[in-house]
Amino acid sequence: QVQLQQSGPGLVKPSQTLSLTCAISGDSVSSNIAAWNWIRQSPSRGLEWLGRTYSRSKWYNDYATSVRSRITISPDTSKNQLSLQLNSVTPEDTAVYYCAREVIMTQAFDIWGQGTMVTVSS
Amino acid sequence: QSVLTQPPSASGTPGQRVTISCSGSSSNIGNNYVSWFQQFPGTAPKLLIYTNTQRPSGVPDRFSGSKSGSSASLAISGLRSEDEADYYCATWDDSLSGPVFGGGTKLTVL
């Protein structure tokens, strides 16, 4: 079955870069019927979609307006994983971060990673 | 403030049927598929309903979804204590060009 395994630091200093990785098993980051998303959840902002990457003969990225100037989502086909980089973080970026598979035809997030609690603090 | 509006709480007794609403607009629910998620504390959301009414394999048929215009609902029949969780709706928003979520409904089984 498809599984997503997240990794990355749980503490990031303000103004630095948050970096997380999501390793995919049972599917391919290059799948042409899926997209690979990052979503975060905090008490103040609820569930918030950050962006996605997907392959349709070439790679595409979509990002939420709220983080577009600070975010990069990248696929790594050699390791079958995707990564998230969020620059210039502030305490407002403190949240649980999830990667999730989206099956394009259904617009549904059907597989989620286990979540990574990231705290932005000095 | 979430784009999709859900009641913050709902409750029912074992065996009852409860419904949770999700209100949006023509740019989101009105023109796109709705999905529903169940989340227990400390765990990732789990997909319950997709494309408005479909259940993934393994989800009991006690859970059902519906959509009418710019609103959607999740119904849980034969309520059980293990259904006590947070429930979220989600859909694509054409104006925002991305997925949006409801604020969540905390279901209590009395």
Interface residues (C-beta under 8 A of the other chain):
Chain A: N37 G46 L47 E48 W49 G51 D62 A64 T65 Y98 E102 T106 Q107 A108 F109 D110 W112 G113 Q114 G115
Chain B: S2 N32 Y33 S35 F37 T43 A44 P45 K46 L47 Y50 T51 Q54 P56 Y88 A90 T91 W92 L96 S97 G98 P99 V100 F101 G103 G104
